[in-house]
Amino acid sequence: MKDTKPFPVLKNDNLLRAARGEVVDRVPVWVMRQAGRYLPEFQELRKQHDFFTVCRTPELACEVTMQPLRRFDLDASIIFSDILVIPQALGLTVEMHAGVGPVLPQPINTPEDLKRLTPDGALSRLTYVGDAITMMRHKLEGRVPLIGFTGAPWTLMGYMIEGGGSKTMSKAKAWLSDHPEDTKLFLNLLTDAIMQVKAGAQMLQVFESSAEHLTKEDFLIWAVPYLRRIRDELVDRLTKKAVPLVPITLFAKGAGHSLKEQSELGYDVIGLDWTVDPIEARALVGPNITLQGNLDPQDMYRDADELRALTTEMVHKFGKSRYIANLGHGITPQTPITSMDVLVEAVHKAL
Ligand code: 1CP
């Protein structure tokens, strides 16, 4: 039976206030991939359960979502799931191989293969995401906001064509020139499926993690229109259903060349990777967008004093207004857990 109890009142709303440009008590901080491989309790749970079983079982997904919050004074939680649940819901097999990452044994090789995808009913195959989000909102007891997320079309298309992660995305990039019309169909199909994932989270993040493989020109052609569409349709749908809007973050890794263009897409927050200078980024996006990021995940391997100094310097550059502290990409598996405390404390004490 669906849980229809009202959600607990939010106590720490600094994340949402920062996203809306309101005054915050302290600079909010969370970390991409904060629920995951660097935590021994996650590794322990993964010994007992397959990756996608964790995603599909709300109790387990909530447990993993909660793990970093038990240890660190974070200002947000992010629901445990993966961007590859969408290709799965579209009928592709996705396996998670230990030490390798995601593997899609029957990738999309040719435009003909698009017929294998099953967009009809994809939404109903993703109800477990919404169920986990609803359960998590209760379990959080209003401590911090809950972030939902999705992969952006170009990034998802890349995994579906390459059959997993790729250093070059060469097969997916070949599609752009070899099958431009089919690529548009493909990207639009993913935009549609993505639209169906939003599920009552208090904030959403769109991951365009593979933007780093595109030239600026290709980013503007093959990513930007679909990123615009995701945001516009989301706002449109929520408005029509009289559901209050939630802030949306765009994180296009490696697209620091197009910050101005990104700032014109209607997103509330733009996530930055570590290659971008905070002061230059602010000048490009103007005063009305919140910035998120962007410590180099590798800095988490430095000693505590160095990490503290770098974090403090970063927060000073961004300032207290319209800023959410984070890494410039996901936390990496071998990161010492103690670095998380140093990071979080340094952010909170910086201003
Ligand atoms: O066996 C395991 O436990 C696998 C490790 C793992 C985890 C913990 C994977 C495999 N995915 C996740 C969870 C996950 N994935 C979250 C959880 C919430 C959080 O704490 O942040 C999120 C937000 C993601 C999103 C995701 N998955 C992205 C976008 C973010 C990013 O890092 O750029 C991408 C590209 C993926 C694909 C994926 N899933 C897993 C891996 C190792 C990868 C990347 C593979 C590659 O390209 O090499």
Boltz pocket constraint, residues with backbone or C-beta under 6 A from the ligand:
constraints:
  - pocket:
      binder: B
      contacts: [[A, 31], [A, 32], [A, 33], [A, 34], [A, 35], [A, 36], [A, 37], [A, 46], [A, 51], [A, 78], [A, 79], [A, 80], [A, 81], [A, 82], [A, 83], [A, 84], [A, 96], [A, 97], [A, 98], [A, 99], [A, 100], [A, 101], [A, 102], [A, 149], [A, 164], [A, 165], [A, 166], [A, 207], [A, 209], [A, 329], [A, 330]]
      max_distance: 6.0
